[in-house]
Amino acid sequence: MLRPLSTRLLFAFALVLTSVHTATAQASDADAHADAGIDTLIVLGSRAPMTPNELPGAAQIISATDLRDTESPFLTDLLRTLPTTALSRSGGPGSLTQVRIRGSEADHIQVRIDGFKVNDPAIGSAYDFAHVRGPTVEAIELLPGASGALWGSDAVAGALHLRTPTIDGMELRAGAGSRRTREITLGAGTTAERGAITVIADHYDTRGENIAAGPGDSDGYTVTTLNLRGSVEVTPDITLTATLRGFDASVEFDPTAAPDFLPVDGDRESDIRRVISGMHLDFTASEAWRHRLTVEALGSRHKDFADGVATDARLGRRFRAVAQSAYAFEAGPGGSQQLIIALETEQERFRQRGQATDFGDPNQDQSLRQHAGLVEWRGTPADGIHLMAALRQDLNSDFANATTWRTGIRAALPAELGGVWATYATAVKNPAFTERFGFTPDTFQGNPSLDPERSRALELGWTRGFFDDRAELELLWHRARLEREIDGFVFDASQGGFTARNRDSNSRREGVEARLTLKPDAATTLTARYAWLDATEPDAAGTQIRELRRPRHSGAVSLTRAFANDRLRLRGDVIWTGNRTDLSFATFPANRVDLGDYVLLHAAASWTVSPRLELFLRGDNLGNENYQDVLGYTTPGRQVHAGFRLRP
């Protein structure tokens, strides 16, 4: 059953979609609005888009075709195919889902949607990937590696960009499957000579899983997502683009009770809302001189219930404004350069409400401000050689200022040798509100005296094409050191609970990644990926021990095959996650336990019945693997999902 709020939202958006479809039918034939996609341009490796052959690094691209072929209900299903990432999901759909890149912490990745930052101040400036529905995203770009000089705090281990869809016409997608799962997506849009607009309304609900290891009721999940994206050419030199995106989710879960602190059956629920709105105003002064003004705002609310009674709430707010100018000029015979200057200002607010106890009072309002300036230079001194350097200065209201930088080179070698790249960069992660002021009765109390974390990272890579570019091999090595890491599980005897502190010793990450892509013909693509990772952190004695929830070995093989002139498309993914460690709090101090490795098998098929009707079928965890991403939390078994896509 849809919740009343979700029903009203979908009804309102259905009216909007009908209006948009009417406008589309009345519009004259016009040129499609040109939208530079991240399928061919890298938007995270620089403050100005670049081609993959210019990037000093290895961006991971999940294209619109990949998303369509997999028919993935959620973004996380595809992120698992990138061994660069390690996913930790605390149960079934909707449960807290964290992503760690190259052994980093879960809050060390900056996530952006249509160029707007969506890390949530209410949950430690991290990003919960649980609620990103696949049909509401058109393409994904992941850039691993320290990117703080370009994007600021949170981009310690990388940045991820999501592009929302552009639709010309009207589209309905609906499906149903195991565990009483139902989904529906309504989308409509119009493109004209001087602009475009797309509206998407998406709803998903499921009976879910019993995430506790013992007997109990299933934990349901419901999420409704609304997305509006548009652009207009105000004048031939001025373009305005805007995004408004929000979701409303309800997640049932089980409490973790003493003495084992593992989930047991119970009535707990979280209601989560988040809205991001933003605008880019682009002004082209000349072919060489371009300017962009960005204004964005984010609001989130997390409200928890126990046995139907509200227990606590956390609210986050962020406002950002960015002014950027990019100037391109020639430098000697055949050479080119680009200079980019940007100024940023950001304000965040955090509000927490709950019941005061003898342990402490959670009710508080906090805020911080940050200003930043950065300079980036890109140069091509000779054919096939691309250089870049960036320097950033952050001015913080509540802790020390920070200077970060990034340098890189990419060079094309003779055809038989391929191409190489190297980057060296620094980044910082500011302490989050939850680490500084967070409060959980009898469990955790924040530490307002925390210092920012700081990382130094090096990456070396090589790539080469074979057999007339029908095959491509990519190899890279990376290494990073994290200084002043914030440990959020420090027992403070004076408080009688846990708190957060900066560590005196560094954490270390080192790894090797490999990718092989084969395209024997136009209808077939086979991609195999593998990653080896050595991620360690200091224990109380300063000895380096293995980081939690990071597999030492991981890999994936993905195969896409088209038949019958592309009317039938098949996709299969085999995903291997090596063994990991986690903590059991049944003893004090907590004891490390092993989580075994597992293999997931996903498959999908789509059949274009007619130009207007497409059928799809998807199977998840077809091997019915019994595995855990987080100790004590069961995960979904075999599931089958079927549906259709209709274009009137």
C-alpha positions, 0 to 999 in steps of 0.5 A: 500500500502506498502511504498517503503522502506518496499517493498525493505526490504521485497524483500531483506529478501525474498532472504535471506529466500530463501537462508536459506531454501535452506541450510536447505534442504541440511543439514543432519539430526542433533540434534536440537539446545538446547535453554533453554527457558523462559517457564521453566527457569526464566531469570530476577530473577537472573543474571543466569537462575533459575527455577520458584521454586527457584525464590523469586517472581512471574514471569508472563510467556506468553509462545509460546503456549499462543502467538500461541493460541491468534494469537495476532497481537501485544504484548499489546493484551496479556499484558492486560491479566495480571492485574499486568499491566495497559496499556494506548494507545493514540488511535488506532494501532501504537499510543503511548502505555505505560505499568505501573506495580503495579502503577508505572510510564511508564518509570519504567520498563526495557525491554530486547529482547534476553537479550539486553536492548531496552529502548529508550533514545530518548523517556525518556528511556521508551519503547513504546510497540505499535510496538511489533508484536506478530508473531515476539516474541516467549515467554514473561517473566514479573518480577514485583518488584524492580529489579535495583540491577540486571539490573540497572536504569529503572527496578524500578517496574520490568523487561520484557524479550522478546525472539525471535523465533527459526525456523527450516524450513520455515514458511509463515503467512498471514492475513487480517481483519477489517479496511483494515488491512493486515499482512504478516510474512516470517520466515525461519531457520536452526538448526545444531549440532553446531549452528542455525539461524532464519530470520523473516520479518514481515509487518503490515498495517491498515487504522486505526481509527479516534482517535479524538472524533469528525468527521475526517479521519482515522489515518493509521499505517504501521510497518515493522520488521526484525529480525535475530537471530543466535548461533554457537558453536565455540568450545565445551566450547565457544558459540556465540549468536547474535540478530539483530532486527529493525523496521520501523513504520509510525504512523498517528495521530491528533493534540491536539489543544487549548483550550481543548487540546484534539485530533481534526482531522488533518494531523500529522505523526511520522516516527520511526526507532529503531535497536538493535544489540547484541552479547553474548559470553559464555565461560564454563571454567568448570562445576562450572565456567562460563563466559559471555561477552555481547556487544550491541548497540541501535539506534533510530530515531523519526521524526515528520511531520505536514501537510507533513512538517518535524517539529522536530526529536529526535535521541537516541544512546546506547552502552553497554558492560558487563563482567560476571562470575558465580561460583557454589560450594557446601556448606555443606551436600546437600547445594549449592551456586552460586556467580555472579560478573558483570561489566558494562559500558554504554554510551548514546547519545541524539540529538534533532533537530527542529525550534528555537523560542522565547521560546527557541532553541531545537537543542542540543546534549547530552550524559552521561556515566555510569559504574556499578559493582554488586555481586549476591549470591544464596544459597540453604542451605537445600532442598526447601529453596532458598536464594538470595542477590544482591548488585550493585554500579552505577557510573554516569557522570552527577548525584549522584552515587547510591547503590541498593540491593535486598534480597529474600527467597523462601521456600517450606512448607509441601505439604498441605501448599504450598510455600512462598516467600519474597523479599525486594529491592531498585532501582533507575531511572536516569533522562531521556534526555527528562526530563533534556533537552527536548523541546516542543515549548510553552509547555515544557522545561527540567530541567538539575538539576534533581536527580535520583528517588529511590524506596524501595519495599517489596513483600510477596507471597504464592502459593499452588497446589491442586487436584494433581496439576490440580489447583494452587492458588497464592496470593501476597501482595506488597508495594513500596515507590518512593522517589524524583519522577520526576514530568514532569508537573510543571508550571514555571511562569518564563519560561511561560511553563511546566518543570520537578522537583523532588517532596519533598514527596513520592509516595506510591503503595500497592496492592494484586494480585491473580491467579488461574489456573485450568487444569481439563484435558490435553486439557483445561486450565483456568486462572483467575487473579485479582489485587487490587491496591492503588497507590497515589502521593502527590499534591501541598499541600503534600496530597496523591491523586490517581495516574492517569491511574491506575485502582484500580481493574482489572482482566482477565479470559483466557480459552484455549481448544483443540479438535480433537487431538489438531487440533482445538484450541480455546482461549477466554479472558475476560479482565476487567479494573476498573475506572481510572482518567486522566487530562483535560487540558481545564482548568488551573490548569488541572482538574481530570476527571474519565475514566469509567471501561470497559470489553474487549472480545477477542477470537481466533480459529485455525484449523490444516488442514494438517501438512503444513496448518493452518487456524486461526480466531481472534475477538477483542473487540467482545462486541464493548466496547466504552472505552478510555485509555487516555482522548479524544482518541478513541480506536478500536471497534469490529474487525475480523481478519483471515489468514493462516500459511503455512509450505512448 
